[in-house]
Amino acid sequence: MKHFLNTYILLWCAYSLQGVLYPSGSLTSRALAFIIIAISLFFFIEVLLRYKNNPVLKSLSVLVVVFSIYGVISIAFGNGLSSVPSSSYLKSIYLSLLPVFVFYSFSVKKIITPRYLVSWLPIFILVAIATHYRYHQEELLEAMSIGSSREEFTNNAGYVFLSLFPIIPMIKKASIRYAVLGFCLAFIIVGMKRGAIVIAVLSTVYFFIQSLINSKGVKERIGVYLLIFVVIVVAVYVFNYYLVNSSFFNARLQQTLEGNSSGRDEIYSTYLHHFLYNTTGFTFFFGGGADETLRLWGLRAHDDWLEIAINNGLWVVIMYFIYWFYIFRFHNKLDKKSIDYAVMSLFIIIFFSRTIISMSYNDITIYASSAFGYELARGVTCSS
């Protein structure tokens, strides 16, 4: 079974390397996505039928089924968009949410352990680095196609590096733990994605506080302070380097200081006004269907709650709220000084924040879902 799990993760890594090893959206990419989704669906069904699941997994299961209904309707009748395949809605949902069930299943079977996930971390980091350079190259080529000489861009791979954070507390050796944290922080800063940087800062502050709380004795606490100092020095060095050498970085910083939200405020107000005042009774409760935001404005809401409200209606917003309520309740029952608590805290800080300032429910990487699925299974095995 362990070999099968290794193969599943390797398939994911290969899929994540589209645009690097092979063209994005190619036959290879589609074949890998099909195989990954087929395997994930099998374990989704197995988990539902075989295990007595906790409320978090039950609520997530309900969401998967509900999103599936909307996705199947979109495929059957089309999404009314020429630029976006009608299957993309369901594909993104399945690739984001279903792996949680795969990692949960293997964790309940005691195949996944913290040591196992940490052993994959170097490969995950390498794939994240490749993703960073792929996104940069794509932006560079797009700029060249319109005759622009720009060489610096915001890079969404910052969120990929951020999604590695929940695995970091599982690293036993403190020096390696902080080295990985500093390395990921550097790439997040370089990516210049303001949302990712803000969440990374919040996550890092939490990580520091938790490390100090869990340190034992004066000697260990001094060691933690030294490691925190090193990480801060690295982050400040990277920040200052780009402050001196990057006009684009300075522009992004100036936008932030001036309160420029890159049009987010206008998007949120427009979408919320539409949901509250321009919907019928039916579309208010059941939504306009998969990809409704794209049909109306050609742009997603950059907020889970508004996206779900417009696409799926109030009833699914309530389901999504219940899902997060159970996650917070599950988290609060964990031992405050345990690694499990730290892992779940980082998952919540990152992905709940993203529900508000970005998109979360259709963009969970397997790096984060592996840690999340493991912790949900730990809750079951610890209480049994």
C-alpha positions as CSV (number, residue, x, y, z in Angstrom):
1,M,0.0,0.0,0.0
2,K,2.9,2.3,0.7
3,H,4.2,1.9,-2.9
4,F,0.7,2.8,-4.1
5,L,0.7,6.0,-2.0
6,N,4.2,6.9,-3.3
7,T,3.0,6.5,-6.8
8,Y,-0.1,8.7,-6.1
9,I,2.2,11.4,-4.8
10,L,4.6,11.1,-7.7
11,L,1.6,11.4,-10.1
12,W,0.7,14.6,-8.3
13,C,4.3,15.9,-8.5
14,A,4.3,15.1,-12.3
15,Y,1.0,16.9,-12.7
16,S,2.3,19.9,-10.9
17,L,5.3,20.1,-13.2
18,Q,3.2,20.8,-16.3
19,G,4.7,23.7,-18.1
20,V,8.1,22.5,-16.9
21,L,8.4,18.9,-18.1
22,Y,5.7,19.1,-20.7
23,P,3.2,21.7,-22.0
24,S,0.4,22.9,-19.7
25,G,-3.0,21.6,-20.8
26,S,-1.5,18.9,-23.0
27,L,-2.7,15.3,-23.3
28,T,-0.2,14.3,-20.6
29,S,-1.6,16.9,-18.2
30,R,-5.2,15.8,-18.9
31,A,-4.3,12.1,-18.6
32,L,-2.5,12.7,-15.2
33,A,-5.5,14.7,-13.9
34,F,-7.9,11.9,-15.0
35,I,-5.8,9.3,-13.2
36,I,-5.4,11.4,-10.0
37,I,-9.2,12.2,-9.9
38,A,-10.1,8.5,-10.5
39,I,-7.9,7.3,-7.7
40,S,-9.1,10.1,-5.4
41,L,-12.7,9.3,-6.1
42,F,-12.1,5.6,-5.2
43,F,-10.7,6.6,-1.8
44,F,-13.5,9.2,-1.3
45,I,-16.0,6.4,-1.6
46,E,-14.0,4.0,0.5
47,V,-13.7,6.6,3.4
48,L,-17.5,7.2,3.3
49,L,-18.3,3.5,3.3
50,R,-15.6,2.1,5.5
51,Y,-14.9,4.6,8.3
52,K,-16.8,6.3,11.0
53,N,-15.7,9.8,10.1
54,N,-15.5,12.9,12.3
55,P,-17.8,15.9,11.6
56,V,-15.1,17.8,9.6
57,L,-14.8,15.0,7.1
58,K,-18.6,14.4,7.0
59,S,-19.2,18.1,6.3
60,L,-16.4,18.1,3.6
61,S,-18.0,15.0,2.1
62,V,-21.4,16.8,1.8
63,L,-19.6,19.8,0.1
64,V,-17.9,17.5,-2.4
65,V,-21.3,15.9,-3.3
66,V,-23.0,19.3,-3.6
67,F,-20.2,20.8,-5.7
68,S,-20.3,17.6,-7.8
69,I,-24.0,18.2,-8.6
70,Y,-23.3,21.7,-9.8
71,G,-20.3,20.5,-11.8
72,V,-22.1,17.7,-13.5
73,I,-24.9,20.1,-14.5
74,S,-22.3,22.4,-15.9
75,I,-20.8,19.6,-18.0
76,A,-24.2,18.3,-19.1
77,F,-25.6,21.7,-20.2
78,G,-22.4,23.7,-20.7
79,N,-21.2,26.7,-18.7
80,G,-21.9,29.3,-21.4
81,L,-18.2,30.3,-21.6
82,S,-16.1,29.8,-24.7
83,S,-12.8,30.4,-23.0
84,V,-13.3,28.0,-20.0
85,P,-14.1,24.3,-20.4
86,S,-17.3,23.3,-18.7
87,S,-15.4,20.6,-16.8
88,S,-12.9,23.0,-15.3
89,Y,-15.2,23.8,-12.3
90,L,-15.5,20.2,-11.2
91,K,-11.9,19.4,-12.0
92,S,-10.6,22.2,-9.7
93,I,-12.9,21.1,-6.9
94,Y,-11.9,17.4,-7.2
95,L,-8.1,18.2,-7.4
96,S,-8.4,20.5,-4.4
97,L,-10.7,18.5,-2.0
98,L,-10.5,14.8,-2.8
99,P,-6.9,14.3,-1.9
100,V,-7.8,14.9,1.7
101,F,-9.7,11.6,1.7
102,V,-6.8,9.8,0.2
103,F,-4.4,11.0,2.9
104,Y,-7.0,10.4,5.6
105,S,-7.4,6.8,4.5
106,F,-3.7,6.0,4.4
107,S,-3.3,7.8,7.8
108,V,-6.0,5.7,9.4
109,K,-4.1,2.7,8.1
110,K,-1.0,4.1,9.9
111,I,0.9,4.3,6.6
112,I,1.3,8.0,6.7
113,T,3.3,9.4,9.7
114,P,5.0,12.7,10.3
115,R,8.3,11.1,9.3
116,Y,6.8,10.0,6.0
117,L,5.4,13.4,5.1
118,V,8.7,15.1,6.1
119,S,10.6,12.6,3.9
120,W,8.6,14.0,0.9
121,L,9.2,17.6,1.9
122,P,12.4,18.0,-0.2
123,I,10.6,16.8,-3.3
124,F,7.6,19.1,-2.6
125,I,10.0,22.1,-2.2
126,L,11.7,21.2,-5.5
127,V,8.3,21.1,-7.3
128,A,7.4,24.4,-5.7
129,I,10.6,26.0,-6.9
130,A,9.9,24.7,-10.4
131,T,6.3,26.0,-10.2
132,H,7.7,29.5,-9.2
133,Y,10.0,29.6,-12.2
134,R,7.3,28.3,-14.5
135,Y,4.9,31.1,-13.4
136,H,7.6,33.7,-13.9
137,Q,8.5,32.4,-17.4
138,E,4.8,32.4,-18.4
139,E,4.4,36.0,-17.3
140,L,7.7,36.9,-19.1
141,L,6.5,35.4,-22.3
142,E,3.2,37.1,-22.1
143,A,4.9,40.5,-21.5
144,M,7.2,39.9,-24.5
145,S,4.2,39.0,-26.7
146,I,2.7,42.5,-26.2
147,G,6.1,44.2,-26.6
148,S,6.7,44.9,-22.9
149,S,10.2,44.8,-21.4
150,R,9.0,44.0,-17.9
151,E,10.9,41.3,-16.1
152,E,9.2,41.4,-12.6
153,F,5.7,40.1,-11.8
154,T,3.6,39.0,-8.9
155,N,4.0,35.2,-8.6
156,N,1.1,33.0,-7.4
157,A,3.7,30.3,-6.4
158,G,3.9,32.2,-3.2
159,Y,0.7,30.5,-2.1
160,V,2.3,27.1,-3.1
161,F,5.3,27.7,-0.7
162,L,2.8,28.9,1.9
163,S,0.9,25.6,1.7
164,L,4.1,23.8,2.8
165,F,3.9,25.5,6.2
166,P,1.6,22.9,7.9
167,I,4.3,20.2,7.3
168,I,7.1,22.2,8.9
169,P,6.2,21.6,12.6
170,M,6.6,17.8,11.9
171,I,10.3,18.3,11.3
172,K,12.1,17.0,14.4
173,K,15.3,18.9,14.2
174,A,14.8,22.6,15.1
175,S,17.6,23.9,12.9
176,I,16.2,22.2,9.8
177,R,12.7,23.3,10.7
178,Y,13.7,27.0,10.8
179,A,15.9,26.6,7.6
180,V,12.9,25.3,5.7
181,L,10.7,28.1,7.1
182,G,13.3,30.8,6.1
183,F,13.7,29.3,2.6
184,C,9.9,29.3,2.0
185,L,9.6,32.8,3.4
186,A,12.3,34.0,1.0
187,F,10.4,32.7,-2.0
188,I,7.1,34.1,-0.8
189,I,8.7,37.6,-0.5
190,V,10.2,37.2,-3.9
191,G,6.8,36.3,-5.3
192,M,5.5,39.8,-4.3
193,K,2.0,38.4,-3.8
194,R,0.8,40.6,-1.0
195,G,-1.9,38.3,0.3
196,A,0.6,35.4,0.5
197,I,3.2,37.7,2.3
198,V,0.6,38.9,4.9
199,I,-0.5,35.3,5.7
200,A,3.1,34.1,5.7
201,V,3.9,36.8,8.3
202,L,1.0,35.8,10.5
203,S,1.9,32.1,10.2
204,T,5.6,32.8,11.0
205,V,4.7,34.9,14.1
206,Y,2.4,32.0,15.3
207,F,5.2,29.5,14.6
208,F,7.7,31.6,16.7
209,I,5.2,31.9,19.6
210,Q,4.4,28.2,19.5
211,S,8.1,27.3,19.4
212,L,8.8,29.4,22.5
213,I,5.8,28.0,24.4
214,N,6.9,24.5,23.7
215,S,10.6,25.0,24.4
216,K,11.9,23.3,27.6
217,G,14.5,24.8,29.7
218,V,16.7,27.9,29.3
219,K,19.1,26.3,26.9
220,E,16.4,25.2,24.5
221,R,14.7,28.6,24.7
222,I,18.0,30.4,23.9
223,G,18.4,28.1,20.9
224,V,14.9,29.0,19.7
225,Y,15.6,32.7,20.1
226,L,18.8,32.3,18.0
227,L,16.9,30.4,15.2
228,I,14.2,33.1,15.2
229,F,16.9,35.7,14.9
230,V,18.4,33.9,11.9
231,V,15.1,33.6,10.1
232,I,14.3,37.3,10.7
233,V,17.8,38.3,9.4
234,V,17.2,36.2,6.2
235,A,13.8,37.7,5.7
236,V,15.1,41.3,6.3
237,Y,18.0,40.7,3.9
238,V,15.7,39.4,1.1
239,F,13.3,42.3,1.8
240,N,16.1,44.9,1.7
241,Y,17.7,43.4,-1.4
242,Y,14.4,43.8,-3.4
243,L,13.8,47.2,-1.8
244,V,17.1,48.4,-3.3
245,N,17.1,46.5,-6.5
246,S,13.5,46.1,-7.6
247,S,11.3,49.0,-8.8
248,F,8.4,46.6,-9.0
249,F,8.8,45.6,-5.4
250,N,8.9,49.2,-4.4
251,A,5.7,49.9,-6.4
252,R,3.9,46.9,-4.7
253,L,5.0,48.2,-1.3
254,Q,3.8,51.7,-2.0
255,Q,0.5,50.3,-3.2
256,T,0.2,48.4,0.1
257,L,1.1,51.5,2.2
258,E,-1.5,53.6,0.3
259,G,-4.2,50.9,0.9
260,N,-4.4,50.0,-2.7
261,S,-6.2,46.6,-2.8
262,S,-5.8,46.0,-6.6
263,G,-9.5,46.5,-7.1
264,R,-10.5,44.0,-4.5
265,D,-12.8,46.5,-2.7
266,E,-14.7,47.1,-5.9
267,I,-14.9,43.4,-6.7
268,Y,-16.3,42.6,-3.3
269,S,-18.8,45.4,-3.2
270,T,-20.0,44.6,-6.8
271,Y,-20.4,40.9,-6.1
272,L,-22.0,41.4,-2.7
273,H,-24.5,43.9,-4.1
274,H,-25.4,41.5,-6.9
275,F,-26.0,38.7,-4.5
276,L,-28.1,40.8,-2.1
277,Y,-30.1,42.8,-4.6
278,N,-29.9,41.4,-8.1
279,T,-30.8,37.8,-7.5
280,T,-34.1,36.1,-7.7
281,G,-35.4,34.0,-4.8
282,F,-34.1,30.9,-6.6
283,T,-30.6,32.2,-7.4
284,F,-30.3,33.7,-3.9
285,F,-30.8,30.3,-2.3
286,F,-29.3,28.0,-5.0
287,G,-27.0,30.3,-7.0
288,G,-26.6,30.9,-10.7
289,G,-24.7,27.6,-11.2
290,A,-21.0,26.7,-11.7
291,D,-18.8,29.5,-12.9
292,E,-21.6,32.1,-12.6
293,T,-19.0,34.8,-11.5
294,L,-17.1,34.2,-14.8
295,R,-20.3,34.5,-16.8
296,L,-21.3,37.7,-15.2
297,W,-17.9,39.5,-14.9
298,G,-15.2,37.3,-16.4
299,L,-13.5,37.2,-13.0
300,R,-13.8,35.1,-9.9
301,A,-14.7,36.7,-6.6
302,H,-11.3,36.3,-4.9
303,D,-13.3,35.4,-1.8
304,D,-14.7,31.9,-1.1
305,W,-17.9,33.2,0.5
306,L,-18.9,35.5,-2.3
307,E,-17.8,33.0,-5.0
308,I,-19.9,30.2,-3.4
309,A,-22.9,32.6,-2.7
310,I,-23.1,33.6,-6.4
311,N,-22.4,30.2,-7.9
312,N,-24.1,28.0,-5.4
313,G,-26.4,30.1,-3.3
314,L,-27.0,30.7,0.4
315,W,-27.6,27.1,1.3
316,V,-24.0,26.1,0.3
317,V,-22.6,29.2,2.0
318,I,-24.2,27.8,5.2
319,M,-22.7,24.3,4.5
320,Y,-19.3,25.9,4.0
321,F,-19.7,27.8,7.3
322,I,-20.5,24.5,9.1
323,Y,-17.5,22.9,7.6
324,W,-15.2,25.6,9.0
325,F,-17.0,25.6,12.3
326,Y,-16.2,21.9,12.7
327,I,-12.6,22.5,11.7
328,F,-12.3,25.2,14.5
329,R,-14.0,22.9,17.0
330,F,-11.7,20.0,16.0
331,H,-8.7,22.2,16.4
332,N,-9.7,23.5,19.8
333,K,-10.0,19.9,21.2
334,L,-6.3,19.2,20.4
335,D,-3.6,19.5,23.0
336,K,-2.4,23.1,22.8
337,K,1.3,22.1,23.1
338,S,1.2,19.2,20.6
339,I,2.6,19.1,17.1
340,D,-1.0,18.3,15.9
341,Y,-2.2,21.6,17.3
342,A,0.6,23.5,15.5
343,V,-0.1,21.8,12.2
344,M,-3.9,22.5,12.4
345,S,-3.3,26.1,13.5
346,L,-1.1,26.8,10.5
347,F,-3.6,25.1,8.2
348,I,-6.4,27.3,9.6
349,I,-4.3,30.5,9.5
350,I,-3.4,29.9,5.9
351,F,-6.6,28.6,4.4
352,F,-9.2,30.4,6.4
353,S,-7.4,33.6,5.6
354,R,-7.5,32.7,2.0
355,T,-11.3,32.2,2.1
356,I,-11.5,36.0,2.7
357,I,-8.7,37.5,0.6
358,S,-8.1,34.9,-2.1
359,M,-9.6,31.6,-3.0
360,S,-9.2,28.5,-0.8
361,Y,-11.8,25.7,-1.4
362,N,-10.7,25.1,-5.0
363,D,-7.0,25.6,-4.5
364,I,-5.7,23.3,-1.7
365,T,-2.4,21.8,-2.7
366,I,-1.5,18.2,-1.8
367,Y,1.2,19.5,0.5
368,A,-1.5,21.0,2.7
369,S,-4.1,18.3,2.2
370,S,-1.6,15.6,3.2
371,A,-1.1,17.3,6.5
372,F,-4.8,18.0,6.9
373,G,-5.9,14.5,6.1
374,Y,-3.3,13.1,8.5
375,E,-4.5,15.3,11.3
376,L,-8.1,14.4,10.8
377,A,-7.1,10.7,11.0
378,R,-5.1,11.4,14.1
379,G,-8.2,12.8,15.7
380,V,-10.0,9.6,15.0
381,T,-7.1,7.3,16.1
382,C,-6.4,9.3,19.3
383,S,-10.0,9.2,20.4
384,S,-10.5,5.5,19.6
